């Protein structure tokens, strides 16, 4: 399942959602070299990524091979890496996928709590997600990067606030390809189930995906949205969604 759009219109312009997207793209291009130079990419991940063994203090100065001939030095930043890692990515597809999910779900969550609250929520839940990964692999010398932990929290918050909002979803089952509207709780519930199953089948860092960061972020979003949401804004959005849904039912999605 891959989300394409939702029927949840926004009330305010999502300044911070766009700002975070712009920041991640800028870091990818100007600090990580847009992935064109593998050594520059590896150096950025090593220098600014979150390395569990550094955070927990279970490893001293040393190195781990990231790519053939490219070693990642250890003993650098520790706790700061939990924050800086949120703005780094490992590939174009990693960046594009994360930013796509952030745009679809993030603008509605920013809309539901206000701009500054949204920024604090994003950074706080991203930190919780990174810590969840660290706890799952406390001795790992492999750096983790990506905005997916904080984005997972946004998805968890969306599930709480708008479980019945319809999400146009691309379904690919072998040769069956179709775009269907699904309730958000179905699409997001399926996504979370995949994270749980994947985390159970592999280690947190297995396959290059920090599944426990996704799980930790999602759960943090489920819990913290009750403290960050603005009830007045949420009520206004829900009323707007009902009106928009009637228009969609009358005219069709496209």
C-alpha positions in Angstrom: 0.0 0.0 0.0 1.3 3.5 -0.9 -0.7 6.6 -0.1 -1.3 9.1 -2.9 -3.5 11.8 -1.2 -6.2 12.2 1.4 -9.6 13.9 1.7 -8.5 15.9 4.7 -8.3 19.6 3.7 -6.2 22.0 5.7 -7.2 25.2 7.4 -3.9 26.9 7.6 -0.8 27.0 5.3 1.6 24.2 6.5 4.7 26.4 6.9 6.7 24.1 9.2 5.8 20.9 7.2 7.2 22.6 4.1 10.2 24.0 6.1 11.1 20.5 7.4 10.9 19.2 3.8 13.0 22.0 2.6 15.6 21.5 5.4 15.9 17.7 4.6 16.3 18.4 0.9 18.9 21.1 1.6 20.9 18.8 3.9 20.7 16.0 1.3 22.0 18.3 -1.5 24.5 20.6 0.2 25.8 18.4 3.1 25.3 14.9 1.7 26.2 15.7 -1.9 22.8 14.5 -3.2 24.2 10.9 -3.0 26.5 11.4 -6.0 29.7 10.9 -4.1 29.5 7.8 -1.9 32.4 8.9 0.3 30.7 12.3 1.0 27.5 10.5 1.7 29.1 8.0 4.0 31.1 10.7 5.8 27.9 12.7 6.5 26.1 9.7 7.8 29.1 8.8 10.1 29.5 12.4 11.3 25.9 13.3 11.9 24.0 10.0 12.2 22.9 8.5 15.4 25.2 5.6 16.4 23.7 3.5 19.3 27.0 2.4 20.7 28.1 6.0 21.0 24.9 7.1 22.7 25.1 4.3 25.2 28.8 4.6 25.7 29.5 1.0 24.9 32.2 1.8 22.3 35.2 4.1 22.3 37.1 5.6 19.5 37.4 3.2 16.6 35.9 2.6 13.2 33.4 0.4 11.3 33.3 -0.2 7.6 30.3 1.5 5.9 31.2 0.8 2.3 34.2 -1.1 0.7 37.1 1.2 1.5 35.0 3.7 3.4 35.3 3.5 7.2 33.0 5.3 9.7 34.9 6.8 12.6 33.5 6.3 16.0 33.9 8.5 19.1 32.2 11.6 17.6 29.0 13.3 18.6 26.6 11.2 20.7 23.3 12.6 21.9 23.3 15.4 19.3 23.3 12.7 16.6 19.8 11.8 17.7 18.6 15.2 16.4 20.9 15.7 13.4 20.1 12.2 12.1 16.5 13.3 11.6 17.5 15.5 8.7 19.8 13.1 6.9 18.9 10.3 4.4 20.7 7.4 2.8 19.4 7.6 -0.8 17.1 9.5 -3.2 14.3 7.0 -2.7 14.8 7.2 1.1 14.4 11.0 1.0 11.5 11.1 -1.5 9.5 8.4 0.3 9.9 10.1 3.7 9.1 13.5 2.3 6.0 12.2 0.5 4.6 10.7 3.7 5.5 13.8 5.6 3.5 16.0 3.2 0.4 13.8 3.0 0.0 13.4 6.8 2.1 16.2 8.3 0.2 19.2 6.9 -3.0 17.9 8.6 -1.2 17.4 12.0 0.3 20.9 11.8 -3.2 22.1 11.0 -4.5 20.3 14.1 -2.1 21.7 16.7 -0.7 24.9 15.3 2.7 25.6 13.8 5.0 25.9 16.8 3.4 23.0 18.6 3.9 20.9 15.5 7.6 21.7 15.3 8.1 20.7 19.0 6.0 17.6 18.5 8.1 16.6 15.4 11.4 17.1 17.1 10.3 15.4 20.4 8.8 12.4 18.8 11.7 12.1 16.4 14.0 12.0 19.5 11.8 9.3 21.1 11.9 7.2 17.9 15.7 7.5 17.7 16.0 6.4 21.4 13.7 3.4 20.6 16.2 2.3 18.0 19.1 2.8 20.4 17.4 0.7 23.0 16.8 -2.1 20.5 20.4 -2.2 19.4 22.5 -0.6 22.2 25.8 -2.0 21.1 25.4 -1.3 17.4 28.2 0.8 15.8 26.1 1.3 12.6 24.7 4.9 12.2 21.0 5.4 11.6 19.6 8.3 9.6 16.2 9.5 8.4 13.1 11.4 9.2 10.9 8.3 9.3 10.8 8.1 13.1 9.2 11.5 13.5 7.0 10.9 10.4 5.8 7.7 12.0 4.7 9.8 15.0 2.8 12.0 12.7 1.1 9.0 11.2 0.2 7.8 14.8 -1.3 11.2 15.6 -3.2 11.1 12.3 -4.7 7.7 13.2 -6.0 9.1 16.5 -7.4 12.3 15.1 -8.7 11.3 11.7 -9.2 7.5 11.6 -12.0 7.7 9.1 -10.4 10.2 6.7 -10.1 8.6 3.3 -6.7 8.0 1.8 -6.3 7.3 -1.9 -4.0 4.3 -1.8 -2.1 2.5 -4.6 -2.5 -1.2 -4.1 -0.1 -3.6 -5.9 -0.8 -7.3 -5.4 1.3 -9.3 -7.9 -0.2 -8.1 -11.2 -3.2 -6.4 -9.6 -2.7 -2.7 -9.6 -5.5 -0.3 -8.5 -6.0 3.0 -6.7 -8.7 2.7 -4.0 -9.9 5.0 -1.2 -9.2 3.5 2.2 -10.1 4.7 5.7 -6.9 6.1 7.3 -7.2 3.5 10.1 -6.9 0.7 7.5 -3.9 2.1 5.7 -2.1 3.2 8.8 -3.0 0.1 10.7 -1.6 -2.1 7.9 1.6 0.0 7.8 2.1 -0.4 11.6 1.5 -4.1 11.4 4.2 -4.5 8.8 6.6 -2.6 11.1 5.8 -5.0 14.0 6.2 -8.1 11.8 9.4 -6.8 10.3 10.9 -5.9 13.6 10.1 -9.4 14.9 11.7 -11.0 11.9 14.9 -9.0 11.8 17.1 -6.9 14.1 16.3 -3.2 14.3 19.1 -2.4 11.9 18.5 -5.4 9.7 18.2 -4.6 6.0 19.1 -1.0 6.6 15.7 -0.2 8.2 15.3 0.8 11.9 11.9 -0.8 12.4 11.9 -0.1 16.2 12.4 3.6 15.4 9.2 3.5 13.3 7.4 1.6 16.1 8.6 3.9 18.8 7.7 7.0 16.8 4.3 5.7 16.0 3.5 4.9 19.6 4.9 8.3 20.7 2.6 10.0 18.2 -0.4 8.0 19.5 0.2 9.1 23.1 1.5 12.7 22.7 -1.1 13.9 20.3 -3.5 14.2 23.2 -1.2 16.8 24.8 -0.3 18.7 21.5 -3.6 18.8 19.7 -5.7 22.0 19.7 -9.3 20.9 20.2 -10.7 24.0 18.5 -8.6 23.4 15.4 -9.5 19.7 15.3 -13.2 20.4 15.5 -13.0 22.9 12.6 -11.1 20.4 10.5 -13.5 17.6 11.1 -16.4 19.8 10.1 -14.5 20.8 7.0 -13.8 17.1 6.2 -17.5 16.3 6.3 -18.3 19.0 3.8 -15.5 18.0 1.5 -16.5 14.4 1.7 -20.0 15.2 0.5 -18.5 17.1 -2.5 -16.1 14.2 -3.3 -19.0 11.7 -3.1 -20.9 13.9 -5.6 -18.2 14.7 -8.1 -15.8 11.8 -7.6 -12.1 11.8 -6.5 -10.7 13.1 -9.7 
